[in-house]
Amino acid sequence: MNRLQSLTSTTLRISFVLICLVVFANLAGCNRREEAAPGGFAVVDFPDCLPPLVLLDQHGRNVSLADLKGKPILFDFIYTSCPGECLTLTMRMKRIAAALGPQLGKNVRLVSITVDPEHDQPKELLKYASDQGAEMNGWLFLTGTPRQIDDVLRQFKLFRQRHPDGSVDHVLEMFLVAPDGRPLLQYLGDKINTDRAAADLDAVAAGKAVTASEGTVQAVKD
């Protein structure tokens, strides 16, 4: 091997090592980001998410979203025939409920809204809540007409997609809404840190500010 070939071989080996170091550093950075992201995204320029819109709860009772003002609320969006993701969201909401303890119902609320109102009437929601061990004071499961549900989702800058075969696209976002109806934080429901979310709800109920760890979600202008 001549000197030029030796230098070329050495350069290639060094380049390979540097590339590997960069790749491993990026992977480690991704892992640290996921582990160090317990909070939600800050939400700005969203409308009042608790308008005077009347829905039905799992017991068939009328519930005006406007009447829910006065306590912080964590919202998620599920449907009862969902094969997996919605069960994960509900499991996480249950963990938040457990972390809240007696504060749930007294000072804070949880609200799960169906994105499949064509199928999910109060009896389906009640069975789902019961089957999942989520029939608790302070946790509402809500449905309405398709138009009403679309109106609610629009307040959160979301939309639902129902396919011809009856399946519905999943909505993984969760929202912490202030007592005055303003959304404060948006979480990724499949990654939410349940203890942090419960602490955020407790803080808002106590009149304290909450901070986001993941930047800002800007409302899409209509």
N, C-alpha and C positions, 0 to 999 in steps of 0.2 A: 504494500500500500504506500503510495507516494504521499508527500506532505499535503498536497491539495485535497486528496481523498480523505486523509486523516482529519483535516480541519472541517471538511464538509460533514463527515460522520459525527464529529464532536458537536458541531452546530446543530445538527438534526436531533441529537440526544438532548441537548440543552433545551431546544425548542419544545420537544415532547414533554420534558419535565415541567416546563413553564406552563404549557397548556393544561397539563393535569392539575397543577396547583391552582390555576384559575378556575377550572371546573369544580374541584373540590371546595374551593372557597365560596363559589356561587351556591353550591348545594348546601353548604353549612349555613350560608346567609339566609337561604330560603327557610331552612328549619328554624333558625333563630327567629325569623320574622313571624312564623306561624306560632311559635311558643310565646313570643313576646307581644302578641296582639290580642289581649284579653278583652279589650273594650270595643266600642262600636265606632261607626263613622258619625261625625257631626252632621246634622241636617240643617240646611238653611233655605230660606225662601219657599218653604212649603206652606200650603194653606192650612186653615183650621181643619184638623182631621176629625173633629167631633161636631159635625153639623147637625141640625135638627132633622135627622133622618131616622125613621122608625124601622127597626128590624125585629125578628122573633128570636127568642133564646131557646135553649134546648127543652124548656118546659112549656113552650108555646106562648110565653108572655111577651107583650110588646116592650121593646127597649129602645128608647130614643138615645142616640149617641150623644146628643147635647146634654142629656141628663146624667151622663157619666162624668161630666166635668167635676172637678173638685179633688180628684185623686190621680196620681200618675198611673198610667196603664201601659202594659206591654202587650202589643198586638202580634199575632202571627196568623197565617193563612193556610188552611188545610182542607182536605175533603175526605170523607169517611171511607170511600172505596180505594183510597190511595194505597198502593202496594208496599211502600216502604218509607219514602222520604218524610211523609207526613207523620208517620209513627215516630220517626226520629225527632222531629220538631216537638211533638207532644211529649216525648220522653224528656227533652230538655226543658220544656215548660214545667213539667212535674218537678224536676230538680230545682228549678227556680222557686216554685211554690214551696217546696220543702225548706229551702234556704230562707224564705221569707217568714215562714212559721205563722204566728198569730197576726203579723202585719197584713197578710193576704185577706182581703175583704174589709179589714178595718181601716187601713191607710193606703193600700195599693190594690190594683186590679190586674187580672189577666183576661184577655179577650182573644178568642180564636174565631175567625170568620171563615166560613166555607167559600171555596171558589167553585163549587159545583152545586149551586142552588137548584138546578134542574132535578137533582136527585136528593140532595140533603135537606130534608124537612126536619122540624123539631124532633120527631121520634128517632130519626137516624142519628142526629147529633147527640141525643140523650143516650142512645145505646153505645155510640162511640165513646163518649165521655165515661160512661160506666165501665165499658170493657177495658179502657185504658187507665182506670183508677183516677180519673181526672174530674170527677163530679165533686167539686169543692166549693165552699162559700168563697165568693170573690172571683171565681173563674167562670166567665160566660162563653158559651158557644153560640154563635149567631148565624142566622140565615135570612133570606128575604127573596124577593123576586130577582131574576137575572139582572134587570135594569138597576135595582137598588144595590146589588152587590157590585156591579160595574161602577156605579156612582161612588161607593165607598172606596174601591180600589183606586179610582181616579184621584181621590184626595191624597192618597199615598204615592201618586205618580206610578201606579202599577196597572197592569191589565191582565186579564185572564184569557187563555187560549183553549177553547174547547174544540176537540177534533171530531170528525164525523163518526168515528167509532165509539164516541162517548168518553174517551180519555181526556184528561185535563193536564195542561202543563203545570209543573210545580212552581210555587212561589216560596222562595227560601228566605226572603227578607223578614226580619222582625223589627218593630219600631217601639221605642220608648216615647210615649206621648205625655207631655206635661199636663198638670191639672187644668190649664186653660185651653187645651186642645192642640197646642203647638208640638210637633214632633221634635225631639231633641237629639236622639241617637238612632241610628240604623245599624242593626247587627246582621251578620250572616248566620242564619239559623243553624246551618250544619257545622259551624265552627264556634258558635257562641260559648263564652266562658260563663257558665251558669252562676257561679258565685259572684263574678263581677257584675253581671246583669242584676242580680238581686241587690247587690250593694248600690248600684246606680238607682234602682227604684227606691230603696230606703233613703238615699241621699236626697232625691227629688221630693219625696214625701216630707222630709225634714226641712225643706226649703233651701237646700244646699245646691251648689252648682255641680254639674258632672262634666267630665272632660272626655274627649274621644282620643283613641290611640291610633286611628286609621284615617286621618285626613277629613275631607269634607264631601258630602253628597249634595250636589246642587240640584234644585228642582228644575225640571224641564218646563220651559215656558209654553203655555198653551197657544 
